[in-house]
Amino acid sequence: MALKQISSNKCFGGLQKVFEHDSVELNCKMKFAIYLPPKAETVKCPALYWLSGLTCTEQNFISKSGYHQAASEHGLVVIAPDTSPRGCNIKGEDDSWDFGTGAGFYVDATEDPWKTNYRMYSYVTEELPQLINANFPVDPQRMSIFGHSMGGHGALICALKNPGKYKSVSAFAPICNPVLCPWGKKAFGGYLGTDQSKWKAYDSTHLVKSYQGSQLDILIDQGKDDQFLSDGQLLPDNFIAACTEKKIPVVFRLQEGYDHSYYFIATFITDHIRHHAKYLNA
């Protein structure tokens, strides 16, 4: 599959690149960012996937989070895809910020007119890793995933739905129980239809309850002054309760004074890179 390089910038001895390709799953051109640490010049490195939140592109994380130094030091290839298909000319795709463009919610849509393009779950878990493994110096056996908000939801469901595929998972302010929050109800209703029983397949709180896979060590950071926490969009308590019941270890850190922004992410990103490096470099 042909990759077109859009940009390349040296950063902490490695290279931050952006590529474009034609996606089979999404039926459109897609961009992704990839950081190749200095170590990747000589050996295959682990791959760490970042999933961004609502309205983001592949650019937000690479320009705002400050992750490069830690990724360079730990020898991790970090991949950040876009958050939805782009330019599909679907009626209504650009009508709101929390549905359609920039809001793929990491599900495979089953409803018209979304089901032809909005297949972010399959893109992130299958097509993109296959593309990365075929074109870059990564070890396909060593892969982890993390994300923010909608992307934190994405990271959690990808890990929980694919036991053993990811060595570790972490999230910043994830949407933990989307079947019960306004964002989730809107997105799932649109992409997955009115049968709410089908929504549970993409809800990490429900997925945890039936998880039977290998041990997962989950790290979650949540800002205490996050407006979306108080608005009932994130519902981390429900996820923690489900994890506790299933005896799945989760480190949940409520960070005093922090909000939902990339200032919050930048503050704790090194902890998350270390968390993943512990498992990826074991």
C-alpha positions in Angstrom: 0.0 0.0 0.0 1.5 3.3 -1.1 2.5 5.8 1.6 3.0 9.4 0.8 5.3 11.4 3.2 3.7 14.7 4.1 6.4 16.0 6.5 9.5 15.0 8.5 11.1 16.8 11.4 14.1 15.8 13.5 13.1 15.7 17.2 15.2 14.4 20.2 17.5 12.5 17.8 14.6 10.8 16.0 12.2 11.8 13.3 8.6 13.0 13.6 6.9 12.1 10.3 3.4 12.4 8.9 2.2 10.1 6.1 -0.9 9.9 3.9 -2.4 6.7 2.5 -5.6 5.3 0.9 -7.5 3.5 3.6 -9.4 0.3 2.6 -11.5 0.3 5.8 -12.4 3.9 5.6 -12.7 4.4 1.8 -10.8 7.7 1.9 -7.3 9.2 2.2 -6.1 9.2 5.8 -3.1 10.8 7.5 -1.2 9.4 10.5 1.8 10.7 12.4 4.7 8.4 13.4 7.7 9.1 15.6 10.8 7.0 14.9 13.2 7.2 17.8 17.0 7.1 17.2 17.0 3.4 18.2 14.8 2.6 15.1 17.8 3.2 12.8 19.4 0.0 14.0 16.7 -2.3 15.5 13.0 -3.0 15.4 11.2 -1.1 18.2 7.9 -1.5 20.1 4.9 0.4 18.7 2.8 2.6 20.9 -0.5 3.8 19.4 -2.1 7.1 20.5 -5.8 7.8 19.9 -6.9 11.4 20.1 -10.1 13.0 21.3 -13.1 14.8 19.7 -12.2 17.4 16.9 -8.6 16.3 16.8 -6.5 15.3 13.8 -3.1 13.5 13.8 -1.5 16.9 14.6 -2.8 17.7 18.1 -0.8 15.1 20.0 2.4 15.5 18.1 2.5 19.3 18.6 1.0 19.7 22.1 1.8 16.7 24.3 5.5 16.9 24.6 5.9 13.1 24.4 9.0 13.0 22.1 11.8 13.1 24.7 10.4 10.2 26.7 9.7 8.2 23.5 13.2 8.8 22.3 14.8 7.7 25.6 12.7 4.5 25.8 13.0 3.6 22.1 9.3 3.6 21.3 7.8 4.2 17.8 4.7 6.2 18.5 1.8 6.3 16.0 -1.0 8.8 16.1 -3.9 8.4 13.5 -6.6 10.8 12.7 -9.9 10.6 14.6 -12.3 9.9 11.7 -12.6 9.5 8.0 -12.3 12.8 6.1 -14.0 14.3 3.1 -16.5 11.5 2.5 -19.3 13.9 1.5 -21.8 12.2 3.8 -24.8 14.5 4.5 -24.5 15.8 8.0 -20.8 14.7 8.6 -19.8 18.3 9.4 -22.9 19.5 11.2 -21.6 19.0 14.8 -18.3 18.7 16.6 -19.2 15.6 18.5 -20.5 13.4 15.6 -19.2 12.8 12.1 -15.9 14.4 11.1 -13.4 14.4 14.0 -15.6 12.2 16.0 -15.4 8.6 14.8 -15.6 7.2 18.3 -13.4 4.2 17.3 -16.4 2.0 16.4 -17.4 0.2 13.2 -20.6 1.8 12.1 -23.5 -0.4 11.1 -26.0 2.3 10.1 -26.4 4.1 6.8 -25.0 6.4 5.7 -22.0 5.9 8.0 -21.2 2.2 7.7 -19.2 2.5 4.4 -16.6 4.9 5.9 -16.9 5.1 9.6 -14.9 1.9 10.5 -12.3 3.4 12.9 -12.3 0.4 15.1 -11.1 -1.9 12.3 -8.8 0.8 11.0 -7.0 1.2 14.3 -6.8 -2.4 15.4 -6.2 -4.1 12.0 -5.4 -1.9 8.9 -3.1 0.6 10.5 -1.0 -1.9 12.5 -0.6 -4.0 9.3 0.5 -0.9 7.4 3.0 0.1 10.2 4.4 -3.4 10.5 5.0 -3.6 6.8 6.6 -0.2 6.3 8.5 0.7 9.5 11.1 -0.9 11.9 8.6 -2.1 14.5 8.3 -5.4 16.4 4.7 -6.6 15.7 4.7 -8.7 18.9 5.3 -5.6 21.1 2.4 -3.1 20.8 0.5 -0.9 23.3 -2.2 1.7 23.2 -3.3 4.9 24.9 -5.4 7.9 24.3 -7.4 10.9 25.5 -11.1 11.4 26.1 -12.8 9.8 23.1 -9.4 8.3 22.3 -9.1 7.1 25.9 -12.4 5.3 25.3 -10.9 3.9 22.1 -7.7 2.7 23.8 -9.6 0.9 26.5 -12.0 -0.9 24.2 -9.3 -1.9 21.8 -7.3 -3.5 24.7 -10.4 -5.1 26.3 -11.8 -6.5 23.0 -8.4 -8.0 21.9 -6.9 -9.8 24.9 -3.1 -10.2 24.4 -2.9 -7.9 21.4 -1.7 -5.0 23.5 1.0 -5.3 26.2 -0.4 -2.3 28.1 -3.1 0.4 28.0 -3.5 3.8 29.6 -5.8 6.8 29.2 -6.2 10.5 30.0 -9.8 11.4 31.0 -11.4 8.6 29.0 -15.1 8.4 28.2 -15.5 5.3 30.4 -19.2 4.4 30.0 -20.4 5.9 26.7 -23.8 4.1 26.7 -24.8 6.3 29.7 -23.3 9.7 28.7 -24.7 12.3 26.2 -21.6 12.1 23.8 -21.9 8.3 23.7 -25.6 8.2 23.3 -25.4 10.6 20.3 -22.5 8.8 18.6 -23.7 5.2 19.2 -27.2 6.0 18.3 -26.0 7.5 15.0 -23.3 4.9 14.1 -24.8 1.7 15.7 -28.5 2.3 15.6 -31.3 2.3 18.2 -30.7 -1.2 19.7 -28.7 -0.2 22.8 -27.7 -3.8 23.4 -25.3 -3.4 20.5 -23.7 -0.4 22.1 -22.2 -2.4 24.9 -19.7 -4.0 22.6 -17.9 -0.6 22.5 -18.3 0.4 26.1 -15.3 -0.3 28.3 -17.3 -0.6 31.5 -19.4 -3.4 30.0 -16.4 -5.0 28.3 -14.5 -5.2 31.6 -17.4 -7.2 33.1 -16.9 -10.0 30.6 -13.1 -9.7 30.2 -11.4 -13.1 30.3 -8.1 -12.3 28.8 -4.5 -12.0 29.9 -3.6 -9.6 32.8 -4.1 -5.9 31.9 -2.4 -3.2 34.0 -4.5 -0.1 33.4 -3.3 3.5 34.1 -5.8 6.3 34.0 -5.2 10.0 34.8 -8.2 12.3 35.3 -8.2 16.0 36.0 -10.3 16.9 39.0 -11.3 20.2 37.5 -12.3 18.7 34.2 -15.6 20.2 33.1 -16.6 17.0 31.3 -16.1 15.0 34.5 -18.6 17.2 36.3 -20.9 17.2 33.3 -21.2 13.4 33.5 -19.6 12.7 30.2 -16.6 10.5 31.5 -18.1 8.4 34.3 -14.8 6.9 35.5 -16.4 5.6 38.8 -18.5 3.1 36.9 -15.4 1.7 35.1 -13.4 1.5 38.3 -16.2 -0.3 40.1 -16.4 -2.8 37.2 -12.6 -3.3 37.3 -12.7 -3.8 41.1 -15.5 -6.4 40.8 -13.5 -8.3 38.2 -10.2 -7.9 40.1 -8.6 -6.1 37.1 -5.9 -3.8 38.4 -6.4 -0.1 37.5 -4.4 2.8 38.8 -6.7 5.8 38.7 -5.1 9.1 39.6 -7.4 12.1 40.2 -5.2 15.1 39.6 -6.0 18.2 41.6 -6.6 21.4 39.7 -6.1 19.9 36.2 -8.7 20.2 33.4 -9.4 18.3 30.1 -6.7 20.0 28.0 -3.3 19.2 26.5 -1.7 21.1 29.4 -3.0 18.3 31.6 -1.8 15.6 29.1 1.7 17.2 28.8 2.1 17.2 32.6 1.7 13.4 32.9 2.7 12.1 29.5 6.1 10.9 30.6 4.5 8.8 33.3 2.4 7.1 30.6 5.3 6.5 28.3 7.2 4.9 31.2 4.1 2.8 32.0 4.1 1.4 28.5 7.9 1.1 28.2 7.9 -1.2 31.3 5.8 -3.7 29.4 7.1 -3.1 25.9 10.8 -3.3 26.8 10.4 -6.2 29.2 
